[in-house]
């Protein structure tokens, strides 16, 4: 951060957009958590069979992985473009297949 002549601290170029992208990642992740919780609740209430719940759970995880990886790609590209480092987010997924 740089301080200008008026004593105002200025963010490095691209930092504000990086924070917006990080917020998007967090919101997406929270949304996925909410989807998982809704599915768990529906299963407890007997609205889905075990097979249906398994399929829906897989869909939520695959879709979620895709969405988070896309946001992470945008974060990585943005960091590269502006020479920023962002070690707080990493879309690492283990393959359980």
matplotlib code that plots the C-alpha trace (Angstrom):
import matplotlib.pyplot as plt

x = [0.0, 1.2, 0.4, -0.3, 0.4, -2.9, -2.0, -4.6, -3.4, -3.9, -4.4, -2.1, -3.6, -5.9, -6.2, -9.9, -10.9, -9.0, -11.0, -14.2, -13.2, -12.3, -15.7, -17.3, -15.4, -16.5, -20.2, -20.1, -18.6, -21.2, -24.0, -22.6, -22.7, -26.3, -27.2, -25.5, -27.5, -30.8, -30.1, -29.2, -32.5, -34.5, -33.0, -33.7, -37.3, -37.5, -38.1, -35.3, -34.3, -30.7, -30.0, -31.5, -29.7, -26.4, -27.0, -28.0, -25.1, -22.7, -24.3, -23.9, -20.3, -19.4, -21.2, -19.7, -16.2, -16.7, -18.0, -15.2, -12.5, -13.8, -13.6, -10.2, -9.0, -10.2, -8.4, -5.2, -5.4, -6.1, -3.1, -0.9, -2.0, -1.3, 1.6, -0.3, 0.1, -2.9, -2.2, -5.5, -7.5, -6.7, -9.1, -7.5, -9.8, -9.0, -10.4, -12.3, -13.2]
y = [0.0, 3.5, 6.7, 9.7, 13.3, 13.7, 10.8, 8.5, 4.9, 3.6, -0.1, -1.6, -1.9, -4.8, -5.3, -4.2, -6.5, -9.4, -8.8, -8.9, -12.2, -13.6, -12.5, -14.3, -17.5, -17.3, -16.7, -19.6, -21.8, -20.8, -21.4, -24.9, -25.5, -24.4, -26.8, -29.7, -28.9, -28.7, -32.1, -33.6, -32.1, -33.5, -37.0, -36.9, -36.0, -38.9, -36.9, -38.8, -42.4, -43.2, -43.6, -40.3, -38.6, -40.1, -38.8, -35.4, -35.2, -36.1, -33.4, -30.8, -31.7, -31.8, -28.5, -26.9, -28.0, -26.6, -23.2, -22.9, -23.9, -21.3, -18.5, -19.7, -19.6, -16.0, -15.2, -16.8, -14.9, -11.7, -12.2, -13.0, -9.9, -7.5, -9.3, -10.1, -13.1, -14.8, -17.8, -17.7, -19.6, -22.8, -25.0, -28.3, -31.3, -34.9, -37.4, -40.0, -42.1]
z = [0.0, -0.8, 1.0, -1.3, -0.5, 1.4, 3.8, 2.1, 1.8, -1.7, -2.5, -5.1, -8.5, -8.7, -5.0, -4.8, -7.6, -5.9, -2.7, -4.7, -6.3, -2.8, -1.6, -4.5, -3.7, 0.0, -1.0, -3.5, -0.8, 1.7, -0.9, -1.4, 2.3, 2.4, -0.5, 1.4, 4.5, 2.6, 1.1, 4.5, 5.9, 3.0, 3.5, 7.2, 6.4, 4.0, 0.8, -1.0, -1.1, -0.4, -4.1, -4.9, -2.1, -3.3, -6.9, -5.7, -3.4, -6.2, -8.4, -5.7, -5.2, -8.9, -9.6, -6.6, -7.5, -11.0, -9.7, -7.1, -9.6, -12.0, -9.4, -8.4, -12.0, -12.1, -8.9, -10.2, -13.5, -11.7, -9.4, -12.3, -14.3, -11.4, -9.8, -6.7, -4.4, -2.9, -0.8, 1.1, -1.5, -3.2, -5.1, -4.4, -4.7, -4.0, -6.4, -4.4, -7.4]

ax = plt.figure().add_subplot(projection="3d")
ax.plot(x, y, z, "-o")
ax.set_aspect("equal")
plt.show()
